Amino acid sequence: MENKTGCLICGENLVYQSDYKTLDCYFCKGTFQSNVTCLNNHYVCDKCHSQSGIELIETYCLNSKSVNPIEMATEIMHSEKIKMHGPEHHFLVPAVLISSYCNAVNDESKPLKLETARKRAEKILGGFCGTHGNCGAGVGTGIFISVITHSTPLAKEEWSLSNLMTGKSLISIASHGGPRCCKRDVYLSILESIQFLKKKFDVSLDSSKVKCQFTDNNKECLKTSCLFYPIL
């Protein structure tokens, strides 16, 4: 994360070869001819390299075939485009959930759903968790449900489900206490959404045990008081 000169994914040094070879971009999954990878063989195409954090999230989710939103979020958050804390996480949560959901149920409207979620998430201000008592990652789960159910202010069941989803995420986030950690709140929100989706929609998404890989970048990290802190 925030790798200024090395690989956008892991920070390792870049390796320049004399010969070009066929490589797949880590984010967009496109195939390119290049002579540059990092020591861990990560490759990022020029277009993805120049994108903003929000654009990178959308590109990754559009092209991913995964049904595991935890793994998706972790991979995206390793990019230098995604800061330790910031409003890009407000879109990250609904984006990985929408992508994995659409992949799981073969919903071909994923591009439109991601575009809708992006527009809604961009209206959630940075620092919302501390100034409005309303974490953007948690709100992102409500955006996710509202998008897949086509909820509106006049809807009945869809309106209820969207607000219930946000409420469950916020309770989980609040229960773990502050100060804020966007990575922790992303994981908590996604885990709540996986359970909610199975219970209310009978749609199963894959999950993973979370061992936070970002603790060294967070000066306010709760360390062993966080359930995601990696215990060696």
HELIX and SHEET records of a PDB file:
HELIX    1   1 ASP A   46  HIS A   49  1                                   4    
HELIX    2   2 GLY A   53  ASN A   63  1                                  11    
HELIX    3   3 PRO A   69  MET A   77  1                                   9    
HELIX    4   4 GLU A   88  VAL A  105  1                                  18    
HELIX    5   5 LYS A  110  ALA A  121  1                                  12    
HELIX    6   6 PHE A  128  THR A  131  1                                   4    
HELIX    7   7 GLY A  136  THR A  149  1                                  14    
HELIX    8   8 GLU A  157  SER A  175  1                                  19    
HELIX    9   9 CYS A  182  PHE A  201  1                                  20    
HELIX   10  10 THR A  215  ASN A  217  5                                   3    
HELIX   11  11 LYS A  223  SER A  225  5                                   3    
SHEET    1   A 2 LEU A  14  ASP A  24  0                                        
SHEET    2   A 2 THR A  31  CYS A  38 -1                                        
END                                                                             
